[in-house]
């Protein structure tokens, strides 16, 4: 299950990163640009998931 989750996070992160960069008028050029875009998107996605997860944990207490 870990491999599938990592693949989904990578794909969704890439799409999210491309969308975020396009909001600022930036577009990935070449392999390095695509990697940077995907990494930024994955970081943002993981940050959002962690923030939502923390809110759910606080409601349980």
Biopython code that builds the backbone (N, CA, C, O; Angstrom):
import numpy as np
from Bio.PDB.StructureBuilder import StructureBuilder

atoms = [
    (1, "UNK", "N", (0.826, -1.189, 0.000)),
    (1, "UNK", "CA", (0.000, 0.000, 0.000)),
    (1, "UNK", "C", (0.870, 1.252, 0.000)),
    (1, "UNK", "O", (0.459, 2.282, -0.534)),
    (2, "UNK", "N", (2.048, 1.186, 0.580)),
    (2, "UNK", "CA", (2.927, 2.342, 0.641)),
    (2, "UNK", "C", (3.347, 2.830, -0.736)),
    (2, "UNK", "O", (3.414, 4.036, -0.975)),
    (3, "UNK", "N", (3.630, 1.899, -1.647)),
    (3, "UNK", "CA", (4.039, 2.256, -3.004)),
    (3, "UNK", "C", (2.920, 2.993, -3.730)),
    (3, "UNK", "O", (3.164, 3.998, -4.397)),
    (4, "UNK", "N", (1.700, 2.497, -3.599)),
    (4, "UNK", "CA", (0.560, 3.115, -4.277)),
    (4, "UNK", "C", (0.330, 4.526, -3.730)),
    (4, "UNK", "O", (0.087, 5.459, -4.495)),
    (5, "UNK", "N", (0.407, 4.678, -2.412)),
    (5, "UNK", "CA", (0.207, 5.999, -1.803)),
    (5, "UNK", "C", (1.284, 6.962, -2.289)),
    (5, "UNK", "O", (0.984, 8.110, -2.614)),
    (6, "UNK", "N", (2.522, 6.511, -2.340)),
    (6, "UNK", "CA", (3.608, 7.367, -2.826)),
    (6, "UNK", "C", (3.391, 7.775, -4.280)),
    (6, "UNK", "O", (3.638, 8.925, -4.643)),
    (7, "UNK", "N", (2.937, 6.856, -5.105)),
    (7, "UNK", "CA", (2.665, 7.173, -6.508)),
    (7, "UNK", "C", (1.546, 8.199, -6.626)),
    (7, "UNK", "O", (1.644, 9.138, -7.415)),
    (8, "UNK", "N", (0.484, 8.025, -5.847)),
    (8, "UNK", "CA", (-0.639, 8.963, -5.894)),
    (8, "UNK", "C", (-0.198, 10.344, -5.424)),
    (8, "UNK", "O", (-0.548, 11.351, -6.038)),
    (9, "UNK", "N", (0.578, 10.395, -4.323)),
    (9, "UNK", "CA", (1.070, 11.676, -3.815)),
    (9, "UNK", "C", (1.957, 12.345, -4.863)),
    (9, "UNK", "O", (1.882, 13.559, -5.051)),
    (10, "UNK", "N", (2.781, 11.578, -5.535)),
    (10, "UNK", "CA", (3.651, 12.141, -6.570)),
    (10, "UNK", "C", (2.878, 12.698, -7.744)),
    (10, "UNK", "O", (3.181, 13.788, -8.229)),
    (11, "UNK", "N", (1.885, 11.964, -8.206)),
    (11, "UNK", "CA", (1.096, 12.406, -9.356)),
    (11, "UNK", "C", (0.256, 13.631, -8.995)),
    (11, "UNK", "O", (0.250, 14.629, -9.716)),
    (12, "UNK", "N", (-0.450, 13.538, -7.870)),
    (12, "UNK", "CA", (-1.275, 14.672, -7.447)),
    (12, "UNK", "C", (-0.383, 15.874, -7.130)),
    (12, "UNK", "O", (-0.745, 17.011, -7.432)),
    (13, "UNK", "N", (0.772, 15.628, -6.527)),
    (13, "UNK", "CA", (1.716, 16.704, -6.237)),
    (13, "UNK", "C", (2.208, 17.389, -7.495)),
    (13, "UNK", "O", (2.354, 18.611, -7.527)),
    (14, "UNK", "N", (2.464, 16.611, -8.527)),
    (14, "UNK", "CA", (2.892, 17.188, -9.800)),
    (14, "UNK", "C", (1.825, 18.081, -10.410)),
    (14, "UNK", "O", (2.120, 19.172, -10.898)),
    (15, "UNK", "N", (0.591, 17.617, -10.379)),
    (15, "UNK", "CA", (-0.519, 18.414, -10.912)),
    (15, "UNK", "C", (-0.717, 19.669, -10.065)),
    (15, "UNK", "O", (-0.888, 20.764, -10.600)),
    (16, "UNK", "N", (-0.695, 19.506, -8.748)),
    (16, "UNK", "CA", (-0.869, 20.639, -7.844)),
    (16, "UNK", "C", (0.262, 21.652, -8.014)),
    (16, "UNK", "O", (0.026, 22.860, -8.031)),
    (17, "UNK", "N", (1.479, 21.155, -8.137)),
    (17, "UNK", "CA", (2.629, 22.041, -8.343)),
    (17, "UNK", "C", (2.513, 22.824, -9.639)),
    (17, "UNK", "O", (2.793, 24.023, -9.669)),
    (18, "UNK", "N", (2.104, 22.159, -10.704)),
    (18, "UNK", "CA", (1.909, 22.843, -11.983)),
    (18, "UNK", "C", (0.844, 23.915, -11.886)),
    (18, "UNK", "O", (0.994, 24.998, -12.453)),
    (19, "UNK", "N", (-0.235, 23.620, -11.168)),
    (19, "UNK", "CA", (-1.304, 24.594, -10.990)),
    (19, "UNK", "C", (-0.822, 25.788, -10.164)),
    (19, "UNK", "O", (-1.099, 26.937, -10.509)),
    (20, "UNK", "N", (-0.100, 25.513, -9.073)),
    (20, "UNK", "CA", (0.407, 26.593, -8.215)),
    (20, "UNK", "C", (1.381, 27.474, -9.001)),
    (20, "UNK", "O", (1.290, 28.701, -8.949)),
    (21, "UNK", "N", (2.299, 26.858, -9.720)),
    (21, "UNK", "CA", (3.278, 27.636, -10.490)),
    (21, "UNK", "C", (2.583, 28.469, -11.556)),
    (21, "UNK", "O", (2.988, 29.603, -11.815)),
    (22, "UNK", "N", (1.534, 27.919, -12.184)),
    (22, "UNK", "CA", (0.842, 28.679, -13.234)),
    (22, "UNK", "C", (0.118, 29.892, -12.656)),
    (22, "UNK", "O", (-0.065, 30.890, -13.353)),
    (23, "UNK", "N", (-0.295, 29.820, -11.387)),
    (23, "UNK", "CA", (-0.915, 30.982, -10.749)),
    (23, "UNK", "C", (0.062, 32.151, -10.668)),
    (23, "UNK", "O", (-0.347, 33.311, -10.723)),
    (24, "UNK", "N", (1.348, 31.846, -10.539)),
    (24, "UNK", "CA", (2.380, 32.876, -10.458)),
    (24, "UNK", "C", (2.992, 33.185, -11.819)),
    (24, "UNK", "O", (3.939, 33.966, -11.912)),
    (25, "UNK", "N", (2.459, 32.580, -12.869)),
    (25, "UNK", "CA", (2.970, 32.826, -14.212)),
    (25, "UNK", "C", (4.254, 32.071, -14.514)),
    (25, "UNK", "O", (4.970, 32.422, -15.453)),
    (26, "UNK", "N", (4.558, 31.037, -13.732)),
    (26, "UNK", "CA", (5.763, 30.241, -13.939)),
    (26, "UNK", "C", (5.396, 28.910, -14.582)),
    (26, "UNK", "O", (4.348, 28.336, -14.284)),
    (27, "UNK", "N", (6.251, 28.430, -15.454)),
    (27, "UNK", "CA", (6.011, 27.161, -16.116)),
    (27, "UNK", "C", (7.296, 26.342, -16.119)),
    (27, "UNK", "O", (8.382, 26.881, -16.334)),
    (28, "UNK", "N", (7.170, 25.037, -15.878)),
    (28, "UNK", "CA", (8.331, 24.147, -15.822)),
    (28, "UNK", "C", (8.938, 24.005, -17.207)),
    (28, "UNK", "O", (8.239, 23.804, -18.200)),
    (29, "UNK", "N", (10.269, 24.116, -17.243)),
    (29, "UNK", "CA", (10.991, 23.933, -18.494)),
    (29, "UNK", "C", (12.008, 22.823, -18.279)),
    (29, "UNK", "O", (12.868, 22.932, -17.405)),
    (30, "UNK", "N", (11.919, 21.760, -19.062)),
    (30, "UNK", "CA", (12.871, 20.669, -18.981)),
    (30, "UNK", "C", (12.612, 19.734, -17.804)),
    (30, "UNK", "O", (11.637, 19.877, -17.067)),
    (31, "UNK", "N", (13.504, 18.793, -17.657)),
    (31, "UNK", "CA", (13.372, 17.774, -16.613)),
    (31, "UNK", "C", (13.517, 18.371, -15.226)),
    (31, "UNK", "O", (12.725, 18.060, -14.336)),
    (32, "UNK", "N", (14.511, 19.219, -15.026)),
    (32, "UNK", "CA", (14.732, 19.816, -13.704)),
    (32, "UNK", "C", (13.526, 20.660, -13.296)),
    (32, "UNK", "O", (13.098, 20.603, -12.144)),
    (33, "UNK", "N", (12.984, 21.428, -14.207)),
    (33, "UNK", "CA", (11.805, 22.233, -13.917)),
    (33, "UNK", "C", (10.609, 21.380, -13.525)),
    (33, "UNK", "O", (9.855, 21.733, -12.619)),
    (34, "UNK", "N", (10.442, 20.263, -14.206)),
    (34, "UNK", "CA", (9.344, 19.352, -13.877)),
    (34, "UNK", "C", (9.534, 18.727, -12.505)),
    (34, "UNK", "O", (8.575, 18.573, -11.748)),
    (35, "UNK", "N", (10.765, 18.370, -12.187)),
    (35, "UNK", "CA", (11.050, 17.774, -10.873)),
    (35, "UNK", "C", (10.793, 18.788, -9.763)),
    (35, "UNK", "O", (10.174, 18.460, -8.751)),
    (36, "UNK", "N", (11.265, 20.015, -9.949)),
    (36, "UNK", "CA", (11.057, 21.058, -8.942)),
    (36, "UNK", "C", (9.563, 21.315, -8.757)),
    (36, "UNK", "O", (9.085, 21.437, -7.630)),
    (37, "UNK", "N", (8.836, 21.394, -9.856)),
    (37, "UNK", "CA", (7.390, 21.612, -9.790)),
    (37, "UNK", "C", (6.705, 20.487, -9.018)),
    (37, "UNK", "O", (5.851, 20.745, -8.170)),
    (38, "UNK", "N", (7.074, 19.252, -9.306)),
    (38, "UNK", "CA", (6.465, 18.106, -8.632)),
    (38, "UNK", "C", (6.812, 18.070, -7.155)),
    (38, "UNK", "O", (5.957, 17.763, -6.324)),
    (39, "UNK", "N", (8.053, 18.379, -6.819)),
    (39, "UNK", "CA", (8.471, 18.371, -5.415)),
    (39, "UNK", "C", (7.724, 19.453, -4.634)),
    (39, "UNK", "O", (7.247, 19.202, -3.528)),
    (40, "UNK", "N", (7.623, 20.643, -5.203)),
    (40, "UNK", "CA", (6.893, 21.718, -4.528)),
    (40, "UNK", "C", (5.427, 21.322, -4.344)),
    (40, "UNK", "O", (4.856, 21.536, -3.275)),
    (41, "UNK", "N", (4.830, 20.755, -5.364)),
    (41, "UNK", "CA", (3.437, 20.317, -5.264)),
    (41, "UNK", "C", (3.241, 19.229, -4.221)),
    (41, "UNK", "O", (2.262, 19.255, -3.475)),
    (42, "UNK", "N", (4.168, 18.265, -4.160)),
    (42, "UNK", "CA", (4.064, 17.190, -3.173)),
    (42, "UNK", "C", (4.228, 17.735, -1.758)),
    (42, "UNK", "O", (3.538, 17.291, -0.840)),
    (43, "UNK", "N", (5.133, 18.691, -1.576)),
    (43, "UNK", "CA", (5.328, 19.294, -0.248)),
    (43, "UNK", "C", (4.058, 20.014, 0.185)),
    (43, "UNK", "O", (3.622, 19.878, 1.329)),
    (44, "UNK", "N", (3.465, 20.778, -0.722)),
    (44, "UNK", "CA", (2.228, 21.495, -0.396)),
    (44, "UNK", "C", (1.113, 20.497, -0.078)),
    (44, "UNK", "O", (0.357, 20.692, 0.873)),
    (45, "UNK", "N", (1.013, 19.436, -0.868)),
    (45, "UNK", "CA", (-0.010, 18.419, -0.640)),
    (45, "UNK", "C", (0.170, 17.759, 0.723)),
    (45, "UNK", "O", (-0.803, 17.590, 1.458)),
    (46, "UNK", "N", (1.393, 17.385, 1.067)),
    (46, "UNK", "CA", (1.647, 16.764, 2.366)),
    (46, "UNK", "C", (1.377, 17.733, 3.509)),
    (46, "UNK", "O", (0.906, 17.322, 4.569)),
    (47, "UNK", "N", (1.670, 19.014, 3.305)),
    (47, "UNK", "CA", (1.389, 20.026, 4.331)),
    (47, "UNK", "C", (-0.120, 20.147, 4.558)),
    (47, "UNK", "O", (-0.577, 20.251, 5.696)),
    (48, "UNK", "N", (-0.887, 20.131, 3.464)),
    (48, "UNK", "CA", (-2.349, 20.208, 3.573)),
    (48, "UNK", "C", (-2.895, 18.971, 4.285)),
    (48, "UNK", "O", (-3.755, 19.085, 5.158)),
    (49, "UNK", "N", (-2.401, 17.798, 3.915)),
    (49, "UNK", "CA", (-2.858, 16.557, 4.553)),
    (49, "UNK", "C", (-2.529, 16.563, 6.045)),
    (49, "UNK", "O", (-3.350, 16.145, 6.861)),
    (50, "UNK", "N", (-1.337, 17.031, 6.405)),
    (50, "UNK", "CA", (-0.951, 17.093, 7.820)),
    (50, "UNK", "C", (-1.826, 18.086, 8.579)),
    (50, "UNK", "O", (-2.210, 17.821, 9.718)),
    (51, "UNK", "N", (-2.146, 19.222, 7.968)),
    (51, "UNK", "CA", (-2.987, 20.226, 8.630)),
    (51, "UNK", "C", (-4.392, 19.692, 8.856)),
    (51, "UNK", "O", (-4.972, 19.907, 9.921)),
    (52, "UNK", "N", (-4.945, 19.001, 7.871)),
    (52, "UNK", "CA", (-6.282, 18.427, 8.013)),
    (52, "UNK", "C", (-6.251, 17.304, 9.047)),
    (52, "UNK", "O", (-7.181, 17.168, 9.841)),
    (53, "UNK", "N", (-5.204, 16.510, 9.042)),
    (53, "UNK", "CA", (-5.072, 15.418, 10.010)),
    (53, "UNK", "C", (-4.986, 15.927, 11.432)),
    (53, "UNK", "O", (-5.565, 15.327, 12.338)),
    (54, "UNK", "N", (-4.277, 17.022, 11.649)),
    (54, "UNK", "CA", (-4.155, 17.595, 12.987)),
    (54, "UNK", "C", (-5.490, 18.128, 13.478)),
    (54, "UNK", "O", (-5.793, 18.022, 14.666)),
    (55, "UNK", "N", (-6.290, 18.697, 12.594)),
    (55, "UNK", "CA", (-7.605, 19.208, 12.992)),
    (55, "UNK", "C", (-8.507, 18.064, 13.419)),
    (55, "UNK", "O", (-9.257, 18.196, 14.386)),
    (56, "UNK", "N", (-8.443, 16.940, 12.709)),
    (56, "UNK", "CA", (-9.276, 15.789, 13.060)),
    (56, "UNK", "C", (-8.859, 15.222, 14.405)),
    (56, "UNK", "O", (-9.712, 14.834, 15.203)),
    (57, "UNK", "N", (-7.545, 15.166, 14.672)),
    (57, "UNK", "CA", (-7.068, 14.632, 15.942)),
    (57, "UNK", "C", (-7.499, 15.519, 17.101)),
    (57, "UNK", "O", (-7.839, 15.008, 18.168)),
    (58, "UNK", "N", (-7.494, 16.827, 16.919)),
    (58, "UNK", "CA", (-7.881, 17.754, 17.979)),
    (58, "UNK", "C", (-9.355, 17.634, 18.322)),
    (58, "UNK", "O", (-9.728, 17.831, 19.479)),
    (59, "UNK", "N", (-10.210, 17.316, 17.347)),
    (59, "UNK", "CA", (-11.637, 17.189, 17.586)),
    (59, "UNK", "C", (-11.941, 15.963, 18.450)),
    (59, "UNK", "O", (-12.935, 15.948, 19.176)),
    (60, "UNK", "N", (-11.094, 14.943, 18.375)),
    (60, "UNK", "CA", (-11.319, 13.702, 19.134)),
    (60, "UNK", "C", (-11.129, 13.951, 20.625)),
    (60, "UNK", "O", (-11.825, 13.350, 21.444)),
    (61, "UNK", "N", (-10.196, 14.831, 20.990)),
    (61, "UNK", "CA", (-9.900, 15.040, 22.406)),
    (61, "UNK", "C", (-11.039, 15.604, 23.169)),
    (61, "UNK", "O", (-10.924, 15.830, 24.374)),
]
sb = StructureBuilder()
sb.init_structure("model")
sb.init_model(0)
sb.init_chain("A")
sb.init_seg("    ")
for serial, (resi, resn, name, xyz) in enumerate(atoms, 1):
    if name == "N":
        sb.init_residue(resn, " ", resi, " ")
    sb.init_atom(name, np.array(xyz, "f"), 0.0, 1.0, " ", f" {name:<3s}", serial, name[0])
structure = sb.get_structure()
